[in-house]
């Protein structure tokens, strides 16, 4: 790693094209421009969206691509006109901003800021890049690019956190866990005494279970084909577990058997598997049931059982669990520092950045929940 006239040469995980293997490359990271911050990454983790991104996800545009959107780091250089951050601050890169003043921010109905929106271009707001490799412009994963020793981020897409926060846990809450937790808290607004089912018990699904438990749900049904997720779900507050492979019945039928034949109040689809969208809705009560779509599918159009929604149920989409990136993610971060979540249950594997290719193999292990990338 070297620095020359403000340009840093460092290592990063780069995908050069759709479906291509991820390679560790030596890249150049420019100093930040006005309103930007250069961050020295300390720790990152893998979200399944990173995997789908290199396989053709509609939510990732532009190659070559520096991967990663979960992580935590420390501010190394501050650009002009940045007033809310300073060198040495511990920060989490985020992919949805929060201005607090636009129509959406003040509505209290959504976390989609209109001033600092989700950016799928992989470029800075001025449509340029601060990262390059052998003369090639590199794209960020959204506004992040956390699988790099250094990255440049617009200051409006960074959350300052307690410097004492556990680095791996900070990485977990930067997307996956918080997305599920927020979906229960902000999107569904789960009520005390209610019933819940969660499809897919990865970090997102376990976050949804944690959120439902915090809000007082009394029946929380977890669904996963991996039997090893049974104990993980219990650790976060799950009361019942369904492995669909143990029955010829559909998941929604199995949920109804555990909920007096009528289904649950709230359902969370965390896998992105197309057919499960209808199943998650069918698992809820006629007339009042609410399903939250969280998992990102590889295909933008999926089959859907229209009769499920005609029965008075509600289907709602969600990004980042409906959490506002500054005012509400900071609450999750504070809970993380206070150890209110059993996040140690998510930490199953760790690799150094130099062994990034091994991380994708680890994801296939049945006992894997989150792979931490030590930077």
Order of alpha helices (4+ residues) and beta strands (2+ residues): beta-beta-beta-beta-alpha-beta-beta-beta-alpha-beta-beta-beta-beta-beta-alpha-alpha-beta-alpha-beta-alpha-beta-alpha-beta-alpha-beta-alpha-beta-alpha-beta-alpha-beta
